[in-house]
Amino acid sequence: MNLENKLSYNTHLEILIKAINENYKKWNGGEFSSFKPVGLTLTISEGRKFDKIISNNSVWGFVAKTNGLLKDIPYFVGDVFKPAGWRGPAKHVRGSIFDTNIDWFSWTGPNYLK
């Protein structure tokens, strides 16, 4: 990935992180309570093929860093997957970090296929 694409990828990944937190705040009503904290603790764990988004010690989802095949299904840079477990993504793409439409995920993770 060249520098320009890497900067675009990182920018859109940060936009996704902010959108996940905004979705959580909307669900929470924007208010603090002892049972529902104001924001999520989201971190990114970098891997060779995928970045893992971790939300409060569980996997929110995976974002593809390269183009490739996952279980014989093609994927592209920026595609987002539900987690199959802690170590890897589930089979189908649920959305893209480059998509301007944000109805494909919630604060709990990428949506299930319809």
N, C-alpha and C positions, 0 to 999 in steps of 0.2 A: 504494500500500500504506500503510495507516495505521500509526501508531506501535506499537500493540499487536501487529499482525500482523508488522511488521518485527522487533520484539524476539523474537517466537516463531520466526520464520524464522532469525534469527541464532543463537538458542539451539540450534535443531535442527541447523543447519549445523555448529556447534562440536561437538555430540554426534557427528555423522557423522565429523568429522575425528579425534576421539578414538577412535572405533570402528575407523577405518581403521588407525590406529597400533597399537591393541590386536591387530587381526588380523595385522598384520605381526610384532609381537612374539611372538604365538603360533606363527606359521609359522617364525620364527627360533629358537624355543626359549627366547626371553628372554635369550639370551647374546650377548656381544659377540665378534665376530671381525673380522679385517681385511677379510674379503670381504663380510660382511653387517653393516652398521652397526646399532646398537641401535634407532634410530627412523628414520622417513622425514622428509624436509623437505617439509611440505605448506604451500602458500600458496594464497590465494584471490585471483583477479584478477576484479574486478568489471566487468561489462559492462552494457549497457542492458537486455537480455532475460534473459541467463544469467550466472551466476557460474561461472568456470572454476576447477576445483581442479587445481593443478599439483603434481606429485610428482617431486622431483629432476629438474627440467628437461624433464618430459614431462607431457602432459595426462592426468590420472586420469579426469576426467569433467566434465560440465556440470550445473548445477542451475538450474532455471527460477525466475526472479524474478517472473514475471507469468503470467497465463493467456494462452493463445494457440494458434496453429496452427503446426505444423512439417510441411511437405510434406503438407498437408491432413489431418493427424492432430492432434486436440486434445491439449493438455497443460495442466497446472495448476501453481500455485505449489508449489515443493518437489520437483517431479518431477526425477529424475536420468536423464541420458543418457550413453551411451558417447560418446567423441569420434569424429567422422568425420575429424578432422584437428586441427591446432593451433587453427584459427579457429572451428570450429562443431561442434554435436552431431550424432550419428547419428539416424536416423529414429524409433526406438521408445523409449518410456519403459522403464527397467529397474527402477526403484524410486522411493521417495519418502523425503525426509528426515524426514517425519512418521510413517513406518511404524515400529512397535515391533519388527517382525521384521527381523533384520539378515542374512538368508541370501541377499540379492540382490546382494551385493558381496563383494569381497575386497580385499586391499591393492593388488592389481594393477589394479583398476578394477571398474566394474559388470559383473555377469555377462552372458554371452550369453543370448539368448532360447532357451528350450527347445522 
